[in-house]
Amino acid sequence: MKKSIAGIILTVATFSGAALADFRHGLDLDVSPQKGGAWVVVEKAGQPQAGVQVSLHGESYTTAENGRVFVYSKGESAQSVTINAVDEEGNSASVKRFIPASRS
């Protein structure tokens, strides 16, 4: 009985550690919607990431040294969009946000 409980605890700890390790190495997207688009900041382990490809509506943008880029939405009406990011190592992230109408 004691061996099986210890085995379960060891298994849970192993998989939890793997999940946390993957989370720390993934990309984080901070999106600030604006009229007509959004500011996107890409970070990895709390550090801004330069050169990350960020896409919206099939258009691709590249982050600057500060990990930031403005992505433009298509159309004048408000809409919900999915913003995707992929770095050179193949790490990826995506978020869904509501972009307000570009009209005043």
C-alpha positions in Angstrom: 0.0 0.0 0.0 2.8 2.4 0.9 4.7 1.6 -2.3 1.6 2.3 -4.5 0.9 5.7 -2.8 4.6 6.6 -3.2 4.4 5.6 -6.8 1.3 7.7 -7.4 3.0 10.7 -5.8 6.1 10.3 -7.8 4.1 10.0 -11.0 2.1 13.1 -10.3 5.2 15.1 -9.4 6.9 14.0 -12.6 4.1 15.0 -14.9 3.5 18.3 -13.0 7.1 19.2 -13.4 7.0 18.5 -17.1 3.8 20.7 -17.4 5.4 23.6 -15.5 8.6 23.3 -17.5 6.7 23.6 -20.8 4.7 26.6 -19.4 7.9 28.5 -18.5 9.4 28.0 -22.0 6.2 29.0 -23.9 5.4 32.4 -25.3 3.1 34.8 -23.5 1.1 37.4 -25.5 -0.1 40.6 -23.9 -2.6 42.2 -26.3 -3.9 45.7 -26.0 -6.8 46.2 -28.4 -7.1 49.6 -30.1 -9.3 51.0 -32.9 -8.3 49.2 -36.1 -5.9 46.7 -34.5 -3.9 45.8 -31.4 -0.6 46.3 -29.7 1.0 42.9 -29.0 3.9 42.2 -26.7 5.5 38.8 -26.9 7.5 37.5 -23.9 9.2 34.3 -23.0 10.0 33.6 -19.3 9.3 37.3 -18.6 11.7 38.6 -21.3 10.6 40.5 -24.4 11.1 38.5 -27.6 12.5 40.2 -30.8 11.9 38.7 -34.2 8.8 36.7 -33.3 6.2 36.4 -36.2 2.8 37.6 -35.1 -0.1 37.1 -37.5 -3.7 38.3 -37.8 -6.0 37.7 -40.8 -3.2 36.1 -42.8 -0.9 39.2 -42.4 2.4 38.6 -40.7 4.3 41.1 -38.5 7.6 40.9 -36.7 8.2 42.1 -33.1 10.9 44.7 -32.5 13.6 44.5 -29.9 11.2 45.3 -27.1 9.0 42.4 -28.2 6.2 44.7 -29.4 4.3 45.1 -32.6 1.1 46.6 -33.9 -1.2 44.3 -35.8 -4.0 45.7 -38.0 -7.5 44.3 -38.2 -9.4 44.3 -41.5 -12.6 46.1 -41.8 -14.2 48.9 -40.0 -16.6 47.0 -37.7 -15.8 45.6 -34.3 -14.8 42.0 -34.4 -13.4 39.1 -32.4 -10.0 38.0 -33.8 -7.3 35.4 -33.1 -3.8 36.6 -32.9 -1.0 34.0 -33.4 2.7 34.1 -32.6 5.6 31.8 -33.5 9.2 32.2 -32.6 12.3 30.8 -34.4 12.4 27.8 -32.1 8.8 26.8 -33.0 7.2 27.9 -29.7 3.8 29.3 -30.4 0.9 31.0 -28.7 -2.5 32.3 -29.7 -5.1 34.5 -28.0 -8.6 35.6 -29.0 -9.5 39.3 -28.4 -12.2 41.7 -29.3 -11.0 44.6 -31.5 -13.2 47.8 -31.4 -14.5 49.4 -34.6 -12.1 51.7 -36.3 -14.8 54.3 -36.9 -15.2 57.0 -34.3 
